[in-house]
Amino acid sequence: MSAAAIDTIQVQRALVCMLYDPAYAARVRGEGPLAELGERERALLRAVDPRALRTDAMRRARAVQAILEEYPVSAALLGVPAVDRFFSSPAFRAAVFERGSMALSFGTEFLKERALGVGALEAAIARARRPDRPRPPGLGCAANVAALVVPAGTLEWYQQARARLGADPLRALAALRRPWTQRPPKRGREHLLVEAKEGGEVSIGGASEALVDLLRAADPPRPRAEVVAAAIALGAEADEADELVADLLGDGLLAES
Amino acid sequence: MPAFLDRVRDLPRLGLGVSTEYGARRQDGALDPAALRTQHPGYADFLEVGVEIVKGLDEDALAWAARGWPTTYHFLDVNLDEPADLDAAWLAAVRATIERLRPAWLCGDAGLWHFGARDRGQMLLLPPVLVPEAVAPMAAGIVALREATGLEVLPENPPGSLFVGELHLLDFFARLADAADTGLLVDCAHLAMFQRARGLPPLAAFDAFPWERVVELHIAGGKAAEVDGLPWIDDDHGPEVLADTWAIAEAAIERATNLRAVIVECERNPIATVAPIFARAQGLLPPALRGAAEARA
């Protein structure tokens, strides 16, 4: 029986994880099970001189910087070392092995609720800034728009936190000796819309509960009839729901994909 | 479609050129390609434009193209062995860029340009896995890109401080050229890195390589470095070209019967500092490539 062909894409992806994460490199060299690699793939990677993984001493620092740029307030709440640990997490490896985005994976798979509404807001901004991300076909919340529900007062708290970090958040984060002790709001509900413009500018503002809930119901995209039904369930008149959906399409808040 | 060794006859002789990429000249004292062309006729017969679609073209590239001067398009953002990378939006943007640059061909490192999706903070460059299984997917990507753009796509041997797999880099690219029926770009500095990493002499594996497929060569500076006792070469495009790189360039030029272009990669250095590299490279060119720009005019 001939040996299975080497999956070179998996080898490259595992090598990327080894370059960013010495602990993962040690696991590849070790004897414990690794579901993502067959024996032939693993043998190739075991042959790599561990020193050759360290020729770019700033590789992980640059990647941390990329996350800090998109999640500055969450990073201030968690501390930079906690952000750095993302690169040793299953969430990072999932982004590598599944053709994902590390910034999106950081927000949805690693940060989760740890920075409360502020983390959700920064994750929503990261999503809106990536309108080209893969999406299923259907009618959905426009790719450059994110609708979210966060604790009341989150937006104001976030704006004050951004001001506190100043014009150069990276410098402020680098100087941070320990995570902030002030916590974002936890109670109540605030409905927000995030919209990324073509030039890279992002606008964040309050929106009605009905609109936010409808856009959330249309994320991920789904058949138009289901979006219309969702509008009716959220309080729209049955004979006006289709027109409402058409209006939101015209306003660029809903989009076909 | 005719075989590559027939198609290559239609490729223009570009001569000696210089490379650039988006924003390269923001660094103080960095090379101005147009000034190099004016001050040193024959050093910048063409411009190789490094393109990452999300960044676009900078003023230097646009100004060069607007004058109708020759270019080549060096991609910096496609994993050729991942079909999902050749998505419709990226290909449309590539075609639009081709419209502006009118390049003689496309070229670029056949390696891993990004991990995960094509996204901020996820760009890097790793060489291919040097096993036979890696050839077919990469060849398919080359053919797909060639068909999508109507231009030749020349894979380049990438740099690396580590190389996974048992094949020699030249053996891998020989197989790739055959599978994709394509021409090749040999980066002499990258090859020197590989030979040293494997403990081989600079010209190892030269004899079995299909030099008649080599259309373009790169010459660039590199710096010897070490990590925990492991020597490696930093592909810094600086002013010091390794002796191994020159030896490879000389031997390659002797063998590459269909050579059309030689690039000196030194984007972030002053002209005066790197002019000696251009002078030496120019001296190595075969007669058919010397003064290529004047000949075309």
Interface residues (C-beta under 8 A of the other chain):
Chain A: A5 I6 D7 T8 I9 V11 Q12 R13 L15 V16 L19 L44 L45 A47 V48 D49 R51 A52 L53 R54 T55 D56 R59 R62 A63 Q65 A66 I67 E70 A95 V96 E98 R99 G100 S101 M102 A103 R130 D132 R133 P134
Chain B: D81 E82 A84 A89 L112 F115 G116 A117 D119 R120 G121 Q122 L124 L126 P128 V129 V131 E133 A134 P137 S161 L162 V164 G165 A197 A225 V227 D228 G229 L230 W232 D234
